[in-house]
């Protein structure tokens, strides 16, 4: 298995009967380039983007799998399923799946990074900008707590990231898993949750005791109108209360924001930064609203002819690819970049270091270099040349 972020092979020297390529929207362009280096009859493409736009992906492959492929990939590979576009089936019993073997990834670095663990699929919330439900559906499916523990003890990793979209979606199972984590002394982990997890004081306390060091929280916006437009089903007051509850439980907060709704402008960016600093959010992502194909946001913006580029490599949450309603795409892009630069400044990183907030200092230094690299790679803002003013 190859992941180009880890190891890029010489594809001309690869000998294989089949080439399987999984693509996100932001990696689709590169995925198609890789596919073009092999005979089309050898290539099978899947993943989120292929599931959203199978008619596009099939131009580069023998077959495209839409949705989950585990229950039919063997039949596809061995020629028993021959349709060009294959509809996958949701795996009902996630415990039946084998544990991921990260050692198969050439140049695997998981020994020094947090190991991703997925314990569920699906999400009932269907936020207007999110493509998760298009891939995994709106019905939650969960692995049992015992099955998850089997993977954890099998991997024996020092740092864990539960990559479920909502780690605490099934409270009864979450309680059971947390007690097993506590019993087996598996600490140093993080997860993704919604703000509403803090309404259960006992659950939050148990998360802290079981070793949760940080949470990634989909705050999305501090603009009430934007929250409503995103169909987020949370208020700014609830967000503030959640942040305070996490910090009270000594759990650090990685706040994830989405900028670019129809009620957002330059002031929104700076009000967001002020909010972050006032609430002492530990680290942030200030993502550009991205109209992924198949989402309500995409349908709305496309019908309004506001999307100005279909260069999928720009659909990574860091590039504005549509005309915002209140200001230009370039104005909003520059404002977000300035806000990032301010939050992840060297002076703030050094200040945290001097106060012995070592983890936050390390993340600020890391953020500083990531922002610096992004600026270098996007210095000309060339994709915005076709953007309407």
C-alpha positions in Angstrom: 0.0 0.0 0.0 1.3 3.4 -0.9 0.4 6.8 0.5 2.3 9.6 -1.4 2.4 11.7 1.8 4.6 9.0 3.3 6.4 7.3 0.3 6.1 8.0 -3.4 6.9 5.0 -5.5 8.2 4.8 -9.1 5.0 3.7 -10.7 6.8 2.6 -13.9 8.4 -0.2 -11.9 5.3 -1.5 -10.1 4.1 -4.9 -11.3 0.5 -5.7 -10.2 -2.5 -7.5 -11.6 -4.8 -4.8 -10.1 -4.3 -1.2 -9.0 -6.7 0.1 -6.3 -6.9 3.9 -5.8 -8.9 5.6 -3.1 -9.5 9.3 -3.6 -10.9 12.3 -1.7 -12.0 15.3 -3.6 -8.7 17.1 -2.9 -6.7 14.1 -4.1 -8.9 13.1 -7.1 -6.7 15.0 -9.6 -3.6 13.2 -8.4 -5.4 9.9 -8.3 -6.5 10.2 -11.9 -2.9 11.1 -12.8 -1.7 7.9 -11.1 -4.4 5.8 -12.8 -3.4 7.1 -16.2 0.1 5.4 -15.7 -1.5 2.0 -15.8 -3.7 0.1 -18.3 -7.3 1.1 -17.6 -8.4 -2.5 -17.3 -6.2 -2.9 -14.2 -7.5 0.1 -12.3 -10.3 0.1 -9.7 -11.2 3.5 -8.0 -13.1 4.1 -4.8 -13.3 6.5 -1.9 -15.4 9.6 -1.1 -14.9 11.5 -4.3 -15.5 8.5 -6.5 -18.7 7.8 -4.6 -19.8 11.4 -5.2 -18.9 11.5 -8.9 -18.6 7.9 -10.2 -19.3 9.0 -13.8 -16.2 11.1 -13.7 -14.0 8.5 -12.0 -15.0 5.7 -14.4 -13.2 7.6 -17.2 -9.9 6.5 -15.6 -10.7 3.0 -14.4 -12.1 -0.4 -15.3 -14.5 -0.1 -12.3 -15.6 2.4 -9.7 -17.0 1.4 -6.3 -19.6 3.7 -4.8 -19.7 3.6 -1.0 -18.3 0.8 1.2 -16.4 -1.9 -0.7 -15.4 -4.5 1.9 -18.2 -7.0 1.2 -17.6 -7.1 -2.5 -14.0 -6.1 -3.3 -13.0 -9.8 -3.6 -15.8 -10.5 -6.1 -14.7 -7.4 -8.1 -11.0 -8.3 -8.1 -11.7 -11.9 -9.1 -14.1 -10.9 -11.9 -17.4 -12.1 -10.5 -18.8 -8.6 -10.4 -18.2 -6.9 -13.8 -20.4 -3.7 -13.8 -18.4 -0.5 -14.5 -20.0 1.3 -11.5 -20.6 -0.9 -8.5 -22.9 0.1 -5.7 -21.3 -0.8 -2.4 -23.2 -2.1 0.6 -23.0 -0.7 4.1 -21.3 -3.1 6.4 -23.9 -3.9 9.1 -21.6 -5.8 11.4 -18.4 -3.7 11.8 -17.0 -6.2 14.2 -16.7 -8.7 11.3 -14.0 -6.5 9.7 -10.3 -7.3 10.3 -8.2 -4.8 12.1 -6.3 -2.4 9.8 -2.7 -3.5 9.3 -0.7 -0.3 9.1 2.5 -2.3 8.5 1.3 -2.8 4.9 1.8 0.9 4.2 5.2 1.4 2.7 7.2 3.7 5.0 4.6 3.5 7.7 5.2 6.2 10.3 2.5 5.3 12.8 5.0 4.3 15.4 5.8 8.0 16.0 2.4 9.5 15.2 -1.0 9.0 16.7 -2.6 5.8 15.4 -6.1 6.4 13.8 -8.8 4.1 15.1 -12.3 4.1 13.5 -15.0 2.7 15.8 -18.2 3.7 13.9 -19.6 4.8 10.5 -22.5 7.1 9.5 -23.9 10.3 11.0 -27.5 11.4 11.5 -26.9 15.1 11.5 -26.3 15.7 7.7 -24.7 19.2 8.0 -25.1 21.1 4.7 -21.4 21.3 3.9 -20.5 17.7 4.9 -20.0 14.7 2.6 -19.8 12.0 5.3 -23.4 11.0 5.0 -23.1 10.6 1.2 -20.4 8.0 1.8 -21.6 6.2 5.0 -25.2 7.1 5.3 -27.3 8.7 8.1 -27.6 5.7 10.3 -25.0 5.2 13.0 -23.2 1.8 13.0 -20.8 0.9 15.8 -18.1 -1.6 16.6 -18.5 -3.1 20.0 -16.3 -1.8 22.9 -14.7 -5.3 23.1 -13.8 -5.3 19.4 -12.2 -1.8 19.7 -10.2 -2.9 22.7 -9.0 -5.9 20.7 -7.5 -3.6 18.1 -6.0 -1.3 20.7 -4.2 -4.2 22.6 -3.2 -5.7 19.3 -1.6 -2.5 18.1 -0.1 -1.5 21.4 0.3 2.1 20.3 1.4 4.9 22.6 -0.9 7.6 21.1 -4.4 7.1 19.6 -6.8 9.2 17.6 -10.4 8.0 17.5 -11.3 9.3 14.0 -15.0 8.8 14.2 -17.0 11.9 13.3 -18.7 11.8 16.7 -16.9 9.5 19.2 -19.7 9.8 21.9 -22.6 9.3 19.5 -23.8 6.1 21.4 -23.4 7.0 25.1 -24.0 3.4 26.4 -21.3 2.0 24.2 -19.0 5.0 24.9 -19.3 4.4 28.7 -18.4 0.8 28.2 -15.4 1.6 26.0 -14.2 4.3 28.4 -14.3 1.9 31.3 -12.3 -0.6 29.3 -9.7 2.1 28.4 -9.4 3.0 32.1 -9.2 -0.7 33.2 -6.5 -1.5 30.7 -4.6 1.8 31.3 -4.7 3.0 27.7 -4.3 6.7 27.9 -3.0 9.5 25.7 -5.8 9.6 23.2 -7.9 12.2 21.4 -11.2 12.1 19.5 -13.7 14.1 17.5 -16.9 15.1 19.4 -19.8 17.6 19.2 -20.3 20.3 21.8 -23.3 18.4 23.2 -21.1 15.7 24.8 -20.5 18.1 27.6 -24.1 18.0 28.7 -23.3 14.6 30.3 -21.0 15.5 33.2 -20.3 11.9 34.1 -19.3 11.0 30.6 -17.0 14.0 30.4 -15.4 13.1 33.7 -14.9 9.5 32.6 -13.3 10.7 29.3 -10.8 12.7 31.3 -10.0 9.9 33.8 -9.7 7.4 30.9 -6.9 9.5 29.3 -8.5 11.8 26.8 -6.0 14.6 26.3 -7.7 16.6 23.7 -10.9 16.8 21.6 -11.5 18.1 18.1 -14.7 20.0 18.2 -16.8 21.0 15.2 -17.6 24.6 16.4 -18.0 25.7 12.7 -19.0 29.3 13.4 -19.7 31.9 16.1 -22.3 33.6 13.8 -25.8 32.4 14.8 -27.1 32.8 11.3 -24.3 30.8 9.8 -24.8 28.0 12.4 -28.5 27.9 11.4 -27.5 27.8 7.7 -25.1 25.0 8.3 -27.9 23.1 10.1 -25.5 22.6 13.0 -28.1 22.4 15.7 -26.1 24.3 18.3 -25.8 27.9 19.6 -22.9 30.1 20.5 -23.9 30.0 24.2 -23.7 26.2 24.0 -20.3 26.3 22.4 -18.9 28.6 25.1 -20.3 26.3 27.8 -18.8 23.3 26.1 -15.3 24.8 25.9 -15.4 25.8 29.6 -16.5 22.2 30.5 -13.7 20.6 28.5 -11.1 22.9 30.1 -12.5 22.3 33.5 -12.0 18.5 32.9 -8.4 19.3 31.8 -9.2 18.3 28.2 -7.6 20.5 25.5 -9.8 21.8 22.7 -8.9 21.9 19.0 -11.6 24.2 17.6 -12.7 23.6 14.0 -14.3 26.5 12.2 -15.8 26.8 8.7 -15.6 30.3 7.2 -17.5 31.4 4.1 -21.2 31.2 4.8 -23.6 33.7 3.2 -23.7 35.7 6.4 -19.8 35.8 6.8 -17.6 38.7 6.0 -14.1 40.0 7.0 -15.5 41.0 10.5 -16.5 37.4 11.0 -12.9 36.2 10.6 -11.6 38.6 13.2 -14.5 38.1 15.6 -13.7 34.4 15.3 -10.1 35.0 16.2 -11.1 37.2 19.2 -13.5 34.5 20.3 -10.8 31.8 20.1 -8.3 33.9 22.2 -11.0 34.9 24.7 -12.1 31.4 25.2 -8.5 30.2 25.3 -9.1 27.5 22.7 -5.8 25.6 22.5 -5.5 25.0 18.7 -7.6 25.8 15.7 -8.5 25.1 12.1 -10.2 27.9 10.2 -11.3 26.1 7.2 -12.7 27.5 3.9 -16.2 26.4 3.3 -15.7 23.9 0.5 -18.6 22.9 -1.8 -17.9 19.1 -2.1 -20.0 17.5 -4.9 -23.2 15.9 -3.6 -23.6 18.3 -0.6 -26.4 20.8 -0.3 -23.8 23.7 -0.3 -22.5 22.4 -3.6 -26.0 22.3 -5.2 -26.9 25.7 -3.9 -23.7 27.4 -5.1 -23.6 25.6 -8.4 -27.2 26.7 -9.1 -26.2 30.2 -8.4 -23.1 29.9 -10.6 -20.9 31.0 -7.8 -18.3 28.2 -8.0 -15.4 29.5 -10.2 -13.1 26.5 -10.3 -13.5 22.7 -10.5 -9.8 22.1 -9.9 -10.4 19.4 -7.3 -6.9 19.8 -5.8 -8.1 23.1 -4.4 -11.0 21.4 -2.5 -8.9 20.8 0.6 -10.6 23.2 3.0 -7.8 25.8 2.7 -8.7 27.5 -0.6 -11.9 29.4 -1.4 -13.3 28.1 -4.7 -16.5 30.1 -4.8 -17.7 33.7 -4.7 -18.8 34.5 -1.1 -22.0 36.5 -0.9 -20.7 39.6 1.0 -17.1 40.0 -0.1 -14.7 38.7 -2.7 -13.0 35.3 -2.4 -9.6 36.9 -2.3 -10.5 39.3 0.5 -11.8 36.4 2.6 -8.8 34.2 1.7 -6.4 36.9 2.8 -8.3 37.6 6.0 -8.3 33.9 7.0 -4.5 33.7 6.3 -3.8 36.8 8.4 -5.9 35.3 11.3 -4.0 32.0 11.0 -0.7 33.9 11.0 -1.7 35.8 14.1 -2.9 32.7 16.1 0.2 30.6 15.1 2.7 33.4 15.5 6.2 32.7 16.9 5.6 35.2 19.7 2.6 33.3 20.9 4.4 30.0 20.7 7.4 31.4 22.6 5.1 32.9 25.3 3.4 29.5 25.8 6.9 27.8 26.0 8.1 30.3 28.7 4.9 29.5 30.7 5.7 25.8 30.4 2.6 25.0 28.3 4.7 22.6 26.4 2.1 20.8 24.3 0.3 24.0 23.2 3.7 25.6 22.5 4.7 22.6 20.3 1.5 22.8 18.3 1.8 26.6 17.8 5.4 26.1 16.5 4.1 23.4 14.2 1.2 25.6 13.1 3.7 28.4 12.4 5.7 26.3 10.0 2.6 24.9 8.3 1.2 28.4 7.7 4.6 29.5 6.4 4.8 26.6 4.0 1.2 27.3 2.8 2.1 30.9 2.1 5.2 29.8 0.1 3.2 27.3 -2.0 0.3 29.7 -2.7 2.2 33.0 -2.9 0.7 34.0 -6.2 -2.9 33.2 -5.3 -3.2 32.1 -9.0 -6.5 30.1 -8.6 -8.2 33.4 -7.6 -7.4 35.0 -10.9 -10.6 33.8 -12.3 -12.7 34.6 -9.2 -15.3 37.3 -9.6 -14.7 40.4 -7.6 
